[in-house]
Amino acid sequence: MAEVKVSMEVGNDGVAVITISNPPVNALAIPVISGLIDKFDEAARRNDAKAIVVTGKGGKFSGGFDINIFEKVHKTGDVTLLPNVSIELVVSKVEDSKKPVVSAIEGLALGGGLELAMGCHARIAVPKTQLHLPELTLGVIPGMGGTQRLPRLIGLSKAVEMMVVSYQNQSCLKKGKKLGLIDAIVPPEDLLEVSRLWAREIAEGHKPWIRSLYRTDKLGSQSETREILKIAREQARKIAPNVPQHQACLDAIEDGIIHGGYYGLLREIEISKKLVSSDTSKSLIHVFFAQRATSKVSNVTDIGLKPRQLKKVGVIGGGLMGSGIATALIVGNIYVVLKEVNSEYLLKGIKMVEANVHGLVTRGKLTRDKADKALSLLKGVLDYSGFKDVDMVIEAVIENISLKQEIFSDIEKVCPPHCILATNTSTIDLNIIGEKTSSQDRIVGAHFFSPAHIMPLLEIVRTDKTSAQVILDLMTVGKIIKKVPVVVGNCPGFAVNRAFFPYGQSSHILVNLGVDLFRIDRAITSFGLPMGPFLLADVAGYGVSLLAGKVLVDAFSDRTFQSPLLHLLVKSGRNGKNNGKGLYIHEKGSKPKPDLSVLPVIEESRRLTNMMTNGKPISVTDQEIVEMILFPVVNEACRVLDEGIIIRASDLDIASVLGMGFPSYRGGIIFWADLVGPKYVYTSLKKWSELYGNFFKPSTYLEERALKGIPLSAPASSKARL
Ligand SMILES: C[C@H](O)CC(=O)SCCNC(=O)CCNC(=O)[C@H](O)C(C)(C)COP(=O)(O)OP(=O)(O)OC[C@H]1O[C@@H](n2cnc3c(N)ncnc32)[C@H](O)[C@@H]1OP(=O)(O)O
């Protein structure tokens, strides 16, 4: 591990340059904070130091407060582990220093990093620096003075926008300069020189010595403040209904404006300490580390292999998935040959790719130039002639085993021997797909989630024979195209679709037990998923659900509920959003509305299943609806863990967040179950299995852990298939 240190050098110009060094992002770890305090004290004492510059080594100012400390607080429950960095460092040593302090910012100043800079008397930055207060994404609020200094530096309205409303977006440096957050933007080679000069000029009285905590010039009148905060609170309620940190951040800001900046700092500390112990913060910080852990796969990333560069990829199938995958690849600067069976389908596929790329431009995710460049990397073909020099093929045709087997036999023959043979199947066992080839070591699953150019998850499925090099290469491509690759083992449905296969089924059980279908969707969205199971079926199309569902139903028939509802809907001419006839009315520009004309079809399903005692619907609360739908998912996730389909529980957490939209502020499916309590999950499922059958029967893994009081996430399985 690289040495964590803070160094100081005093130049002939009388400027002490204090440098943070804590690779890779110069996080403000405890030794960094105490090092900074020591160096500021030393600079204050030394007669040869007239002014101070603080900067970061390696082209990065600071990625903020060390998030590992939050994790330690979560593990120990001890909030006293949080250092009083806001007052002891930023106020006492920096802002109230008797010598002027300038921050020289390069690369990034995030969270506590930017807050440290805001405590300085001036800020100089280089172009392309990221300035951002992302604390709310971690379930906390800025805790080193950000809630107080940012409004004073750039005005309340902009500060609220940056901290609370658009806190997930990176801030633009130019805007930062215009608003007054940054005093000057200079080329990297001039950064230190300009900062030193600036610090000296403050010391000599040629430039203003500004303590931002005590500024009031950018704060508006009381009534303006009230109005801005009122609107912000309403917006926060909408964008973040189930979490406390947004309102809490606004509380800290408001208190500071009413009672003064120093009081505000004390409130900020008090609120931060409370929030750190919240389930939301535990969950979000778990997700932060879980996401980074996915890039470490034993026997793949730790055995000295180097990723090969994949320059050209063949995509087979230009449907929804194939065109989305092709889009993601060309936007990631990878040359794509897209193959279809006839010119009509090919044209359609290319049009879809173009529409995807233009959609990214419209949403501001891509510049027009980059879009043109991306589209120039796409070539449509009707045969395999363009596949002779591809480095990888991704097959993305319909879920038909014999068709996929045929394609794999073909590509094994036409593609070069180093070429990776990947399938985007969402459910089918890879060994079956590759059965007719002798290239098992280069067969791998590249399971994208729809829409593939937008959804961040890439499930990389490996069989017992897939080589480590192939997995590493695919992980690398995944990162290049801005996905989060999660490596999983091979089984029907793999990790995500397998674990979530009961999700749709339990919702059908509830409907057939008499629960209002639209209420189920509402309960699930209130819990935090982006849409309920029935709206999801509408959006995906019933045909897709039935086709993919069949593989899982066949594989896990002991715990399957066969609802007639989707078949009845198809029979009545409905196929969801695609054919404009679903459970909801889908109109352009407005939210889907329940289509009440579907109620007789639902009644017919209930009549056929005859599950309601005396024809009466069951009585359930919204919480019970959520639990009856999600506990079976937890149960199946336990089997996925038990069978070693994934190497760590946190991989399934991140996959559920990024692939299924499970709310990150609940930490992912297993993390959430551990918070709810395995025993509670187990006893609930047991009770329902007695009432409604095998579908709810707790798995052995869940039962053992619930009864022994072991968290579901605790590692144990020696059966790992990875
Ligand atoms: C009191 C204060 O108000 C509270 C705070 O400051 S909270 C912290 C606020 N800062 C943040 O939220 C920034 C979090 N970090 C990031 O967004 C990204 O890591 C980044 C943009 C800095 C760099 O991204 P990228 O180059 O893709 O590298 P990434 O893989 O994410 O991170 C590299 C390593 O640095 C670690 N790291 C990044 N930021 C960290 C932080 N603030 N604390 C501790 N470790 C951090 C990561 O865990 C990772 O470790 P690993 O290699 O062992 O997995």
The ligand as a MOL file (V3000), in Angstrom:
LIG
                    3D

  0  0  0     0  0            999 V3000
M  V30 BEGIN CTAB
M  V30 COUNTS 54 56 0 0 0
M  V30 BEGIN ATOM
M  V30 1 C -17.4100 14.8390 5.5750 0
M  V30 2 C -17.6050 14.8670 4.1110 0
M  V30 3 O -18.5580 15.8430 3.8010 0
M  V30 4 C -18.0510 13.5440 3.6370 0
M  V30 5 C -17.3810 13.1460 2.3770 0
M  V30 6 O -16.4860 13.7450 1.8570 0
M  V30 7 S -17.9540 11.6890 1.7490 0
M  V30 8 C -16.9390 11.3880 0.3560 0
M  V30 9 C -17.2930 12.2250 -0.7870 0
M  V30 10 N -16.5760 11.7460 -1.9450 0
M  V30 11 C -17.1440 10.8660 -2.7700 0
M  V30 12 O -18.2680 10.4650 -2.6300 0
M  V30 13 C -16.2680 10.4080 -3.9080 0
M  V30 14 C -16.3410 8.9160 -4.0230 0
M  V30 15 N -15.4550 8.4280 -5.0380 0
M  V30 16 C -15.7840 8.4660 -6.3430 0
M  V30 17 O -16.7960 8.9760 -6.7640 0
M  V30 18 C -14.8240 7.8150 -7.2940 0
M  V30 19 O -14.1050 6.8550 -6.5710 0
M  V30 20 C -13.8180 8.7950 -7.9430 0
M  V30 21 C -14.5750 9.7010 -8.9100 0
M  V30 22 C -13.1010 9.6070 -6.8980 0
M  V30 23 C -12.7550 7.9860 -8.7140 0
M  V30 24 O -13.3810 7.1030 -9.5870 0
M  V30 25 P -12.5340 5.9800 -10.3720 0
M  V30 26 O -11.3390 6.6160 -10.9620 0
M  V30 27 O -13.4940 5.2760 -11.2520 0
M  V30 28 O -11.9660 5.0000 -9.2720 0
M  V30 29 P -12.7550 4.1200 -8.1970 0
M  V30 30 O -12.5660 2.6860 -8.5570 0
M  V30 31 O -14.1300 4.6120 -7.9600 0
M  V30 32 O -11.9160 4.4570 -6.8890 0
M  V30 33 C -10.5560 4.0440 -6.7680 0
M  V30 34 C -10.3360 3.5730 -5.3590 0
M  V30 35 O -10.4520 4.6990 -4.5010 0
M  V30 36 C -11.3550 4.4290 -3.4490 0
M  V30 37 N -12.0360 5.6810 -3.1010 0
M  V30 38 C -12.5680 6.5990 -3.9310 0
M  V30 39 N -13.0660 7.6360 -3.2230 0
M  V30 40 C -12.8480 7.3500 -1.9270 0
M  V30 41 C -13.1300 8.0260 -0.7130 0
M  V30 42 N -13.7040 9.2290 -0.6910 0
M  V30 43 N -12.7810 7.4160 0.4390 0
M  V30 44 C -12.1610 6.2180 0.4310 0
M  V30 45 N -11.8580 5.5350 -0.6960 0
M  V30 46 C -12.2060 6.0950 -1.8500 0
M  V30 47 C -12.3230 3.4060 -4.0470 0
M  V30 48 O -12.9600 2.6720 -3.0360 0
M  V30 49 C -11.3730 2.5730 -4.8700 0
M  V30 50 O -10.7340 1.6780 -3.9980 0
M  V30 51 P -10.3030 0.2040 -4.4870 0
M  V30 52 O -9.3520 0.4300 -5.6140 0
M  V30 53 O -9.7150 -0.4040 -3.2800 0
M  V30 54 O -11.5720 -0.4650 -4.9370 0
M  V30 END ATOM
M  V30 BEGIN BOND
M  V30 1 1 1 2
M  V30 2 1 2 3
M  V30 3 1 2 4
M  V30 4 1 4 5
M  V30 5 2 5 6
M  V30 6 1 5 7
M  V30 7 1 7 8
M  V30 8 1 8 9
M  V30 9 1 9 10
M  V30 10 1 10 11
M  V30 11 2 11 12
M  V30 12 1 11 13
M  V30 13 1 13 14
M  V30 14 1 14 15
M  V30 15 1 15 16
M  V30 16 2 16 17
M  V30 17 1 16 18
M  V30 18 1 18 19
M  V30 19 1 18 20
M  V30 20 1 20 21
M  V30 21 1 20 22
M  V30 22 1 20 23
M  V30 23 1 23 24
M  V30 24 1 24 25
M  V30 25 2 25 26
M  V30 26 1 25 27
M  V30 27 1 25 28
M  V30 28 1 28 29
M  V30 29 2 29 30
M  V30 30 1 29 31
M  V30 31 1 29 32
M  V30 32 1 32 33
M  V30 33 1 33 34
M  V30 34 1 34 35
M  V30 35 1 34 49
M  V30 36 1 35 36
M  V30 37 1 36 37
M  V30 38 1 36 47
M  V30 39 1 37 38
M  V30 40 1 37 46
M  V30 41 2 38 39
M  V30 42 1 39 40
M  V30 43 1 40 41
M  V30 44 2 40 46
M  V30 45 1 41 42
M  V30 46 2 41 43
M  V30 47 1 43 44
M  V30 48 2 44 45
M  V30 49 1 45 46
M  V30 50 1 47 48
M  V30 51 1 47 49
M  V30 52 1 49 50
M  V30 53 1 50 51
M  V30 54 2 51 52
M  V30 55 1 51 53
M  V30 56 1 51 54
M  V30 END BOND
M  V30 END CTAB
M  END
